[in-house]
Amino acid sequence: MNESLSTQQIAEAPNQSTDSPKSQKLTFICWKELVLIQISLAIFLLVFVHLMNGAPFQLELPTSGNVLWYTSPGVIWANEYLPLGNGFLGVMVSGGTDLDEMVLNIESLWSGGPFSTKSYCGGNFPTSARPSLAQSMINIRQSIFNNPSGLIGDVNVLTSDGSNYGSYVSPGRLTVSRNGSGSPNAYRRWLDLDSGIIRSAWKEHTSTISRESFCSNPAHACVYHEQSDSRRGISGSYTLVPEFSGAKLTCKDDNTLSMRGQAGSPGMTYEVLASVRTLGGNAVCNNATIFVTAADESWVIWTGETNYDMDAGNAAHGYSFQGGDPSVSNSKVLIAARNQTYSSLFHQHLGDYRKIMAIGSFELNLGQKPDFTKPTSRLIAEYRETSPDVGDPYIEWLTFNMGRYLLASSARGRIPSNLQGVWSTGSSSPWSADYHANINVQQAYWAAEPTDLDITQSLWDYMERTWVPRGSETALTLYNATNAWVVHNEMNIFGHTGMKGPWSASWANYAASGAWMMMHVWDHYDYGRGDILWWKNQGYPLMKGVASFWLQNLFPDTYFNDESLVVVPCNSPEQNPITFGCAHWQQVIWELFNAMLKGSKDAEERDTEFLRQIEVARGQLDRGLHVGSWGQLQEWKVDMDSPTDTHRHLSHLTGLYPGYSIASYNPEPDSGLSYTRAEVLMAAQMSLVQRGNGTGPDADAGWGKTWRAACYAQLGNAAQFYWELNYAVKENFGDNLFSLYDPASAHPFFQYDANGAYPGAVMNALIQAPDVANFSIPLVITLLPAVPKAWGAGYLNGARLRGGIRADVSWSNGNGEGGQIFHRDAKTSCRIFILIMAKTR
């Protein structure tokens, strides 16, 4: 089915332009075609340059301005190095002249887990502990319900040993030393976000030296190319530097280096191969170093692999996650890449990158004006010097694009993007660079569906193969639940699913993570990315296991005796107290049950009794929506919120964004809720304002600010949305636009979540279509709900929405000029839509 409806045909906002829809559309399309012609010309020129033997590389910055560029090499890894990745591999490039350092990463290289000890159990208790744990659970629930305060001091009896949890690590570095002929000058390095390529160039006397690097997803390899415009101007060496002691460095052949070691003692086995080619001159490997002399060009192809196998993470394989020797697959990848010409590798990467980034079909313009007079570091420094209500559409556009780039560069392998994407340095990472599923993993993927990034398959595979097998044991042993699975707050790649000790329950007791992650599964299908075969075979079964868990772990509220079902025990993520009926848990479980009922027909669910139980439980479930004594939306069912609580999490507002239990609130006759929609939204706004700007105690992180920005956008508050969005960048983003903890530190912590959340928040200011409880309720699509004044004129093309919809919208001076929706998904063709063009100011 293929429908095209203009906003003027459906709804016209007050004071909207009266120009004819036809003329608006014609002007828009002609301008769009002009942009595509310019892009095509740029690509043609780039291809032409590479087809000419010995011709110089592209030394000019892309005219689109979609680039991060600098006038000196990077020194601080997290703040100044530039990232490349293809999902399987990642690399951070310093861009040095005499010595260029590249910090390497392999997506599956972790310390710990069953590679460090065969007794590793994923944080689970032995099966023999099931009876005592079941009694402990009963005692905990009774204590909470019987306590006049509805609280309990701790549930530490439920937490388990977190030793050998491990960490994502780097195998080491690849360094490129150059035998220069003079002091470098006119230096420049840049990351081209239109092509996914890092380049650097400088002059030495009369020669120009140029380098370019990229990581190819089709080739599973990364490539680094160097050339001079002077004949025989490239001489130097390539060396692999291991991170872990005991690694073995060898010359595999005359022009190939091998680095093989273990991530710990004992630990996972890894191998890195680096093979050098030259045009002119020669390359020879000696003493674990490849020396290049008198070449016109040289390039190195590097690959990496481990002996990790996700398919061995189940009971049948003893949860070993043990695969074969990495040398076998790694050598095949290297040989295949080495058999291609450099030009072939380059153009294969370029075509793949443009496709995955949806270049030509998805496009955002915030009215930005690229500034080529100042390097990105200077622009960001000036950006930080202004107050949060003053921004720069160019920096904001770059940050949006950088967020999409990092997700596409880190999520396309076999393992999903982690807390640091696919980039890490050293033998350990902050928070293990693991999977924190109480906001961080979710934020990393906020932009995937709406901005048309088809990069989520590794996420579904990871959950199916590492969460479900051991999570089924956790559900049975810890919660006495059968035919179900559960995970908690922190997960590694080795199936850690238990409550991770020795942390307190405020960190470990988060069994709602699976329910929240299932919203991503449902969204993938609802946005039209997942086809019906995927839904039947993977998406729906994942959700059913979590829904089954919650059918067995909801209990009648005997504290208020209101006949509702609640979770007990629970705490709001990373917060005390431990109580019952926590708003966040109740909201995400309600949305999960709705998704099960909406998706069951397409999944051809035949278990009618299961669906009946879901429907009954959904009707009895406390929805986590209670207005408290000072007008707030309560975080807990017992009214005990503090007006001075500025905690970093907005857990009780999950239903505002990214969920919908608040955003699409509609009191149902049988819900037991008497609040009006206005009352619920006002209470949510009260809680959001009270929570502060994201700099409370232990709260100064970019992810907290970007979450706040998205929530203000949901409320249609453009000014506060923009303030929080800018505040995140000014306080928490580095010169390379990495989201950082303490950016001014000499060694700041990189955490990817805010990078992923930023484009998600921006999209929520431009177009909204929060989900609804069932298909009989119209899906309300709001165009331009919170566009800030600074984005005076712009457009968004190719946005994805629920129901398989695509949308285009343009604006000027804060008011919508026109828009179209394209309904292309036959499976949701019966859904009802209401389209609104908001008056933004």
JOZI-V12327 format. One record per backbone hydrogen bond with DSSP energy under -0.5 kcal/mol. NH is the residue of the N-H (numbers start at 1). CO is the residue of the C=O. E is the energy in kcal/mol with one decimal. If there is no record, write none. Layout:
nh:NH co:CO e:E
nh:NH co:CO e:E
This chain:
nh:3 co:823 e:-1.6
nh:5 co:821 e:-2.1
nh:7 co:819 e:-1.9
nh:9 co:6 e:-0.8
nh:10 co:6 e:-0.7
nh:10 co:7 e:-0.7
nh:11 co:7 e:-2.7
nh:16 co:13 e:-1.5
nh:17 co:816 e:-0.7
nh:24 co:20 e:-2.1
nh:25 co:21 e:-2.5
nh:26 co:22 e:-2.2
nh:27 co:23 e:-2.2
nh:28 co:24 e:-2.2
nh:29 co:25 e:-2.6
nh:30 co:26 e:-2.4
nh:31 co:27 e:-2.1
nh:32 co:28 e:-2.2
nh:33 co:29 e:-2.5
nh:34 co:30 e:-1.8
nh:35 co:31 e:-1.8
nh:36 co:32 e:-2.1
nh:37 co:33 e:-2.2
nh:38 co:34 e:-2.0
nh:39 co:35 e:-2.4
nh:40 co:36 e:-2.7
nh:41 co:37 e:-2.3
nh:42 co:38 e:-2.1
nh:43 co:39 e:-2.3
nh:44 co:40 e:-2.5
nh:45 co:41 e:-2.4
nh:46 co:42 e:-2.1
nh:47 co:43 e:-2.7
nh:48 co:44 e:-2.6
nh:49 co:45 e:-2.2
nh:50 co:46 e:-1.7
nh:51 co:47 e:-1.5
nh:52 co:48 e:-1.0
nh:52 co:49 e:-0.5
nh:53 co:51 e:-0.7
nh:55 co:52 e:-1.7
nh:59 co:57 e:-0.6
nh:65 co:62 e:-1.9
nh:67 co:65 e:-2.2
nh:68 co:191 e:-1.9
nh:69 co:67 e:-0.5
nh:70 co:189 e:-2.6
nh:74 co:94 e:-3.2
nh:77 co:75 e:-0.6
nh:80 co:76 e:-2.9
nh:81 co:76 e:-1.3
nh:81 co:77 e:-0.6
nh:82 co:93 e:-2.2
nh:84 co:91 e:-2.4
nh:86 co:89 e:-2.1
nh:87 co:89 e:-0.8
nh:87 co:409 e:-1.7
nh:88 co:86 e:-0.6
nh:90 co:105 e:-2.0
nh:91 co:84 e:-2.4
nh:92 co:103 e:-1.9
nh:93 co:82 e:-2.9
nh:94 co:101 e:-2.5
nh:100 co:176 e:-2.6
nh:101 co:99 e:-0.6
nh:102 co:174 e:-2.0
nh:103 co:92 e:-2.3
nh:104 co:102 e:-0.6
nh:104 co:172 e:-2.5
nh:105 co:90 e:-2.1
nh:107 co:88 e:-2.4
nh:109 co:106 e:-2.1
nh:110 co:108 e:-1.0
nh:111 co:167 e:-2.6
nh:113 co:164 e:-3.5
nh:115 co:112 e:-0.9
nh:116 co:113 e:-1.7
nh:117 co:113 e:-1.3
nh:120 co:117 e:-1.4
nh:124 co:121 e:-1.0
nh:129 co:126 e:-2.2
nh:130 co:127 e:-1.8
nh:133 co:129 e:-2.5
nh:134 co:130 e:-2.4
nh:135 co:131 e:-1.8
nh:136 co:132 e:-2.1
nh:137 co:133 e:-2.4
nh:138 co:134 e:-1.9
nh:139 co:135 e:-2.5
nh:140 co:136 e:-2.5
nh:141 co:137 e:-2.5
nh:142 co:138 e:-2.4
nh:143 co:139 e:-2.4
nh:144 co:140 e:-2.2
nh:145 co:141 e:-2.5
nh:146 co:142 e:-2.3
nh:147 co:143 e:-1.3
nh:150 co:147 e:-1.7
nh:152 co:578 e:-1.5
nh:158 co:155 e:-2.5
nh:159 co:156 e:-1.1
nh:160 co:499 e:-2.9
nh:165 co:162 e:-1.0
nh:168 co:432 e:-2.1
nh:169 co:109 e:-2.1
nh:170 co:426 e:-2.3
nh:172 co:104 e:-0.6
nh:173 co:241 e:-2.7
nh:174 co:102 e:-2.6
nh:175 co:173 e:-0.5
nh:175 co:239 e:-3.0
nh:176 co:100 e:-2.4
nh:177 co:175 e:-0.5
nh:177 co:237 e:-2.6
nh:178 co:98 e:-2.5
nh:179 co:235 e:-2.8
nh:180 co:178 e:-1.4
nh:185 co:203 e:-1.9
nh:188 co:201 e:-2.1
nh:189 co:70 e:-2.1
nh:190 co:199 e:-3.1
nh:191 co:68 e:-2.7
nh:192 co:190 e:-0.6
nh:192 co:197 e:-2.9
nh:193 co:66 e:-2.0
nh:193 co:191 e:-0.8
nh:194 co:66 e:-0.6
nh:195 co:192 e:-1.0
nh:196 co:192 e:-2.0
nh:197 co:192 e:-1.3
nh:198 co:213 e:-2.3
nh:199 co:190 e:-2.9
nh:200 co:211 e:-2.0
nh:201 co:188 e:-2.7
nh:202 co:209 e:-1.8
nh:203 co:185 e:-3.1
nh:204 co:207 e:-2.6
nh:207 co:204 e:-2.7
nh:209 co:202 e:-2.7
nh:209 co:207 e:-0.5
nh:210 co:227 e:-2.7
nh:211 co:200 e:-2.7
nh:212 co:225 e:-2.2
nh:213 co:198 e:-2.6
nh:214 co:223 e:-2.0
nh:216 co:214 e:-0.5
nh:216 co:221 e:-2.7
nh:217 co:215 e:-0.5
nh:220 co:216 e:-0.8
nh:220 co:217 e:-0.5
nh:221 co:216 e:-1.3
nh:222 co:302 e:-2.3
nh:223 co:214 e:-3.3
nh:224 co:300 e:-2.2
nh:225 co:212 e:-3.1
nh:226 co:298 e:-3.0
nh:227 co:210 e:-2.5
nh:228 co:296 e:-1.5
nh:229 co:208 e:-1.6
nh:233 co:230 e:-1.4
nh:234 co:295 e:-2.6
nh:235 co:233 e:-0.6
nh:236 co:292 e:-2.5
nh:237 co:177 e:-2.2
nh:238 co:290 e:-2.4
nh:239 co:175 e:-2.2
nh:240 co:288 e:-0.5
nh:241 co:173 e:-3.2
nh:242 co:240 e:-0.5
nh:243 co:171 e:-2.5
nh:244 co:171 e:-0.6
nh:247 co:244 e:-1.3
nh:248 co:260 e:-3.6
nh:249 co:247 e:-0.6
nh:250 co:248 e:-0.5
nh:250 co:258 e:-2.2
nh:252 co:250 e:-0.8
nh:252 co:256 e:-2.2
nh:253 co:256 e:-1.2
nh:256 co:253 e:-1.0
nh:257 co:274 e:-3.3
nh:258 co:250 e:-2.6
nh:259 co:272 e:-2.6
nh:260 co:248 e:-2.2
nh:261 co:270 e:-1.8
nh:263 co:268 e:-2.4
nh:264 co:262 e:-1.8
nh:265 co:266 e:-0.6
nh:268 co:110 e:-0.6
nh:270 co:261 e:-2.5
nh:271 co:305 e:-2.4
nh:272 co:259 e:-2.7
nh:273 co:303 e:-2.2
nh:274 co:257 e:-2.2
nh:275 co:301 e:-2.8
nh:276 co:255 e:-2.9
nh:277 co:299 e:-3.0
nh:279 co:297 e:-2.4
nh:280 co:278 e:-0.5
nh:282 co:293 e:-1.6
nh:284 co:291 e:-2.0
nh:285 co:254 e:-1.3
nh:286 co:284 e:-0.5
nh:286 co:289 e:-3.1
nh:289 co:286 e:-0.8
nh:290 co:238 e:-2.4
nh:291 co:284 e:-3.0
nh:291 co:289 e:-0.6
nh:292 co:236 e:-3.0
nh:293 co:282 e:-2.1
nh:295 co:234 e:-2.8
nh:296 co:279 e:-2.7
nh:297 co:279 e:-1.4
nh:298 co:226 e:-2.5
nh:299 co:277 e:-2.6
nh:300 co:224 e:-2.5
nh:301 co:275 e:-2.8
nh:302 co:222 e:-2.6
nh:302 co:300 e:-0.5
nh:303 co:273 e:-2.3
nh:305 co:271 e:-2.1
nh:307 co:269 e:-1.5
nh:309 co:321 e:-2.1
nh:312 co:309 e:-1.7
nh:313 co:310 e:-1.6
nh:317 co:314 e:-1.0
nh:318 co:315 e:-1.8
nh:319 co:314 e:-3.1
nh:320 co:312 e:-0.7
nh:320 co:317 e:-1.2
nh:321 co:312 e:-2.1
nh:323 co:307 e:-3.7
nh:323 co:321 e:-0.5
nh:328 co:325 e:-1.3
nh:329 co:325 e:-0.7
nh:330 co:326 e:-2.4
nh:331 co:327 e:-2.2
nh:332 co:328 e:-1.4
nh:333 co:329 e:-2.0
nh:334 co:330 e:-2.4
nh:335 co:331 e:-2.7
nh:336 co:332 e:-2.3
nh:337 co:333 e:-2.2
nh:338 co:334 e:-3.0
nh:339 co:335 e:-1.6
nh:340 co:337 e:-1.4
nh:345 co:341 e:-2.3
nh:346 co:342 e:-2.7
nh:347 co:343 e:-2.5
nh:348 co:344 e:-2.2
nh:349 co:345 e:-2.3
nh:350 co:346 e:-2.5
nh:351 co:347 e:-2.4
nh:352 co:348 e:-2.0
nh:353 co:349 e:-3.1
nh:354 co:350 e:-2.2
nh:355 co:351 e:-1.6
nh:356 co:352 e:-2.6
nh:357 co:353 e:-2.2
nh:358 co:355 e:-1.3
nh:359 co:354 e:-2.3
nh:360 co:362 e:-0.5
nh:361 co:358 e:-1.8
nh:362 co:358 e:-3.0
nh:363 co:797 e:-2.2
nh:365 co:795 e:-2.7
nh:372 co:370 e:-0.6
nh:376 co:69 e:-2.5
nh:377 co:69 e:-0.6
nh:378 co:375 e:-0.7
nh:379 co:375 e:-2.1
nh:380 co:376 e:-2.7
nh:381 co:377 e:-2.0
nh:382 co:378 e:-2.3
nh:383 co:379 e:-2.0
nh:384 co:380 e:-2.4
nh:385 co:381 e:-1.1
nh:386 co:382 e:-0.5
nh:386 co:383 e:-1.1
nh:390 co:387 e:-2.4
nh:391 co:389 e:-0.5
nh:396 co:392 e:-2.2
nh:397 co:393 e:-2.3
nh:398 co:394 e:-2.4
nh:399 co:395 e:-2.5
nh:400 co:396 e:-2.0
nh:401 co:397 e:-2.4
nh:402 co:398 e:-2.8
nh:403 co:399 e:-1.9
nh:404 co:400 e:-1.7
nh:405 co:401 e:-2.4
nh:406 co:402 e:-2.6
nh:407 co:403 e:-1.7
nh:408 co:404 e:-2.6
nh:409 co:405 e:-2.1
nh:410 co:406 e:-0.9
nh:410 co:407 e:-0.7
nh:411 co:407 e:-1.8
nh:413 co:415 e:-0.5
nh:418 co:421 e:-2.4
nh:419 co:434 e:-1.6
nh:421 co:418 e:-2.3
nh:422 co:420 e:-1.0
nh:423 co:420 e:-2.4
nh:432 co:429 e:-2.3
nh:433 co:430 e:-2.1
nh:434 co:431 e:-1.5
nh:435 co:491 e:-2.2
nh:436 co:434 e:-0.5
nh:437 co:435 e:-0.8
nh:437 co:489 e:-2.3
nh:439 co:436 e:-0.6
nh:441 co:436 e:-2.5
nh:443 co:439 e:-2.8
nh:444 co:440 e:-1.9
nh:445 co:441 e:-1.0
nh:445 co:442 e:-1.0
nh:446 co:443 e:-1.5
nh:448 co:445 e:-1.2
nh:449 co:445 e:-0.6
nh:450 co:446 e:-0.5
nh:451 co:447 e:-1.9
nh:452 co:449 e:-1.5
nh:453 co:448 e:-2.8
nh:454 co:452 e:-0.7
nh:455 co:453 e:-1.6
nh:459 co:456 e:-1.0
nh:460 co:456 e:-1.6
nh:461 co:457 e:-2.4
nh:462 co:458 e:-2.3
nh:463 co:459 e:-2.1
nh:464 co:460 e:-2.5
nh:465 co:461 e:-2.3
nh:466 co:462 e:-2.1
nh:467 co:462 e:-0.8
nh:467 co:463 e:-1.0
nh:468 co:463 e:-2.2
nh:471 co:467 e:-2.1
nh:472 co:468 e:-1.9
nh:473 co:469 e:-0.9
nh:474 co:470 e:-2.2
nh:475 co:471 e:-2.2
nh:476 co:472 e:-1.8
nh:477 co:473 e:-3.1
nh:478 co:474 e:-2.4
nh:479 co:474 e:-0.8
nh:479 co:475 e:-0.9
nh:480 co:476 e:-1.0
nh:481 co:475 e:-2.6
nh:485 co:545 e:-1.1
nh:486 co:471 e:-1.0
nh:489 co:508 e:-0.6
nh:491 co:435 e:-1.5
nh:497 co:122 e:-2.0
nh:497 co:495 e:-0.8
nh:498 co:122 e:-1.7
nh:500 co:498 e:-0.8
nh:501 co:160 e:-2.2
nh:501 co:499 e:-0.5
nh:507 co:504 e:-1.7
nh:508 co:504 e:-2.3
nh:509 co:505 e:-2.1
nh:510 co:508 e:-2.0
nh:513 co:510 e:-1.1
nh:514 co:487 e:-0.5
nh:516 co:512 e:-2.2
nh:517 co:513 e:-2.6
nh:518 co:514 e:-1.8
nh:519 co:515 e:-0.5
nh:519 co:516 e:-1.3
nh:520 co:516 e:-0.5
nh:520 co:517 e:-1.1
nh:521 co:517 e:-1.2
nh:522 co:518 e:-2.6
nh:523 co:519 e:-2.4
nh:524 co:520 e:-2.0
nh:525 co:521 e:-1.4
nh:526 co:522 e:-3.1
nh:527 co:523 e:-2.9
nh:528 co:525 e:-1.2
nh:529 co:524 e:-1.3
nh:530 co:524 e:-2.3
nh:535 co:531 e:-2.3
nh:536 co:532 e:-2.3
nh:537 co:533 e:-2.3
nh:538 co:534 e:-2.9
nh:539 co:534 e:-2.0
nh:540 co:535 e:-2.9
nh:542 co:538 e:-1.9
nh:543 co:539 e:-1.9
nh:544 co:540 e:-2.7
nh:545 co:541 e:-1.8
nh:546 co:542 e:-1.2
nh:547 co:543 e:-2.8
nh:548 co:544 e:-2.6
nh:549 co:545 e:-1.4
nh:550 co:546 e:-2.0
nh:551 co:547 e:-1.9
nh:552 co:548 e:-1.0
nh:552 co:549 e:-0.7
nh:553 co:550 e:-0.8
nh:555 co:566 e:-2.7
nh:557 co:564 e:-2.4
nh:558 co:556 e:-1.1
nh:561 co:557 e:-0.9
nh:562 co:557 e:-0.5
nh:565 co:620 e:-2.1
nh:566 co:555 e:-2.7
nh:569 co:579 e:-0.6
nh:570 co:579 e:-1.7
nh:574 co:506 e:-1.9
nh:575 co:572 e:-2.2
nh:578 co:152 e:-0.7
nh:579 co:570 e:-3.2
nh:579 co:577 e:-0.6
nh:581 co:567 e:-2.6
nh:583 co:635 e:-2.0
nh:586 co:582 e:-2.3
nh:587 co:583 e:-2.4
nh:588 co:584 e:-2.3
nh:589 co:585 e:-2.1
nh:590 co:586 e:-1.9
nh:591 co:587 e:-2.1
nh:592 co:588 e:-2.0
nh:593 co:589 e:-2.6
nh:594 co:590 e:-2.0
nh:595 co:591 e:-2.1
nh:596 co:592 e:-2.1
nh:597 co:593 e:-2.0
nh:598 co:594 e:-2.5
nh:599 co:595 e:-2.4
nh:600 co:596 e:-1.0
nh:603 co:599 e:-1.6
nh:604 co:601 e:-1.3
nh:605 co:600 e:-2.4
nh:608 co:606 e:-1.7
nh:611 co:607 e:-1.8
nh:612 co:608 e:-2.2
nh:613 co:609 e:-2.3
nh:614 co:610 e:-2.2
nh:615 co:611 e:-2.5
nh:616 co:612 e:-2.4
nh:617 co:613 e:-2.7
nh:618 co:614 e:-2.6
nh:619 co:615 e:-1.8
nh:620 co:616 e:-1.6
nh:621 co:617 e:-1.4
nh:622 co:565 e:-2.4
nh:626 co:624 e:-0.5
nh:628 co:626 e:-0.5
nh:628 co:632 e:-3.3
nh:631 co:628 e:-1.7
nh:633 co:683 e:-1.1
nh:634 co:626 e:-3.3
nh:634 co:632 e:-0.7
nh:637 co:580 e:-0.9
nh:640 co:638 e:-1.3
nh:645 co:642 e:-1.7
nh:646 co:644 e:-0.8
nh:653 co:650 e:-2.3
nh:654 co:651 e:-1.6
nh:656 co:653 e:-1.9
nh:657 co:653 e:-1.7
nh:659 co:654 e:-2.9
nh:662 co:655 e:-1.9
nh:663 co:655 e:-2.4
nh:664 co:660 e:-2.9
nh:665 co:662 e:-1.8
nh:671 co:668 e:-1.9
nh:680 co:676 e:-2.0
nh:681 co:677 e:-2.4
nh:682 co:678 e:-2.2
nh:683 co:679 e:-2.0
nh:684 co:680 e:-2.2
nh:685 co:681 e:-2.3
nh:686 co:682 e:-2.2
nh:687 co:683 e:-2.2
nh:688 co:684 e:-2.4
nh:689 co:685 e:-2.6
nh:690 co:686 e:-2.3
nh:691 co:687 e:-1.6
nh:692 co:689 e:-1.4
nh:699 co:696 e:-1.8
nh:701 co:694 e:-0.7
nh:701 co:699 e:-2.4
nh:705 co:701 e:-1.1
nh:706 co:702 e:-2.6
nh:707 co:703 e:-1.8
nh:708 co:704 e:-1.6
nh:709 co:705 e:-2.3
nh:710 co:706 e:-2.2
nh:711 co:707 e:-2.0
nh:712 co:708 e:-2.5
nh:713 co:709 e:-2.2
nh:714 co:710 e:-1.9
nh:715 co:711 e:-1.5
nh:716 co:713 e:-1.7
nh:717 co:712 e:-2.5
nh:718 co:716 e:-1.2
nh:721 co:717 e:-2.2
nh:722 co:718 e:-2.3
nh:723 co:719 e:-2.0
nh:724 co:720 e:-2.4
nh:725 co:721 e:-2.4
nh:726 co:722 e:-2.5
nh:727 co:723 e:-2.5
nh:728 co:724 e:-2.0
nh:729 co:725 e:-1.3
nh:730 co:726 e:-2.7
nh:731 co:727 e:-2.2
nh:732 co:728 e:-2.6
nh:733 co:729 e:-1.5
nh:734 co:738 e:-2.8
nh:736 co:79 e:-1.0
nh:737 co:734 e:-1.9
nh:740 co:732 e:-3.9
nh:740 co:738 e:-0.5
nh:741 co:749 e:-2.8
nh:742 co:740 e:-0.6
nh:743 co:731 e:-0.5
nh:745 co:742 e:-1.9
nh:748 co:745 e:-0.7
nh:749 co:741 e:-1.3
nh:751 co:739 e:-2.4
nh:752 co:419 e:-3.5
nh:754 co:751 e:-0.6
nh:755 co:752 e:-1.2
nh:756 co:752 e:-1.5
nh:757 co:753 e:-2.3
nh:758 co:754 e:-2.1
nh:759 co:755 e:-0.8
nh:760 co:756 e:-0.9
nh:761 co:757 e:-2.7
nh:762 co:758 e:-2.3
nh:763 co:759 e:-2.5
nh:764 co:760 e:-1.6
nh:765 co:761 e:-1.0
nh:765 co:762 e:-0.9
nh:766 co:762 e:-1.0
nh:766 co:763 e:-0.6
nh:767 co:763 e:-2.7
nh:768 co:782 e:-2.4
nh:777 co:774 e:-1.6
nh:779 co:832 e:-3.0
nh:780 co:778 e:-0.7
nh:781 co:779 e:-0.6
nh:781 co:834 e:-3.4
nh:782 co:768 e:-2.7
nh:782 co:780 e:-0.6
nh:783 co:781 e:-0.6
nh:783 co:836 e:-3.3
nh:784 co:766 e:-3.6
nh:786 co:765 e:-2.4
nh:791 co:788 e:-1.2
nh:792 co:790 e:-1.4
nh:794 co:811 e:-2.0
nh:795 co:365 e:-1.7
nh:796 co:809 e:-3.0
nh:797 co:363 e:-3.0
nh:799 co:807 e:-2.0
nh:800 co:450 e:-2.3
nh:801 co:805 e:-2.6
nh:803 co:526 e:-2.3
nh:804 co:526 e:-0.9
nh:804 co:801 e:-0.7
nh:805 co:801 e:-0.8
nh:805 co:802 e:-0.6
nh:806 co:822 e:-2.4
nh:807 co:799 e:-2.0
nh:808 co:820 e:-2.7
nh:809 co:796 e:-2.6
nh:810 co:818 e:-2.4
nh:811 co:794 e:-2.6
nh:812 co:815 e:-2.5
nh:813 co:792 e:-2.4
nh:814 co:792 e:-1.1
nh:815 co:812 e:-1.9
nh:816 co:838 e:-0.5
nh:817 co:810 e:-2.5
nh:818 co:810 e:-1.2
nh:820 co:808 e:-2.2
nh:821 co:5 e:-2.1
nh:822 co:806 e:-3.2
nh:823 co:3 e:-1.5
nh:823 co:821 e:-0.5
nh:824 co:804 e:-1.6
nh:824 co:822 e:-0.8
nh:826 co:824 e:-0.7
nh:828 co:825 e:-1.4
nh:829 co:826 e:-1.5
nh:831 co:828 e:-1.8
nh:832 co:775 e:-0.5
nh:834 co:779 e:-2.4
nh:836 co:781 e:-3.1
nh:838 co:783 e:-2.5
nh:838 co:836 e:-0.8
nh:840 co:814 e:-0.9
nh:840 co:838 e:-0.9
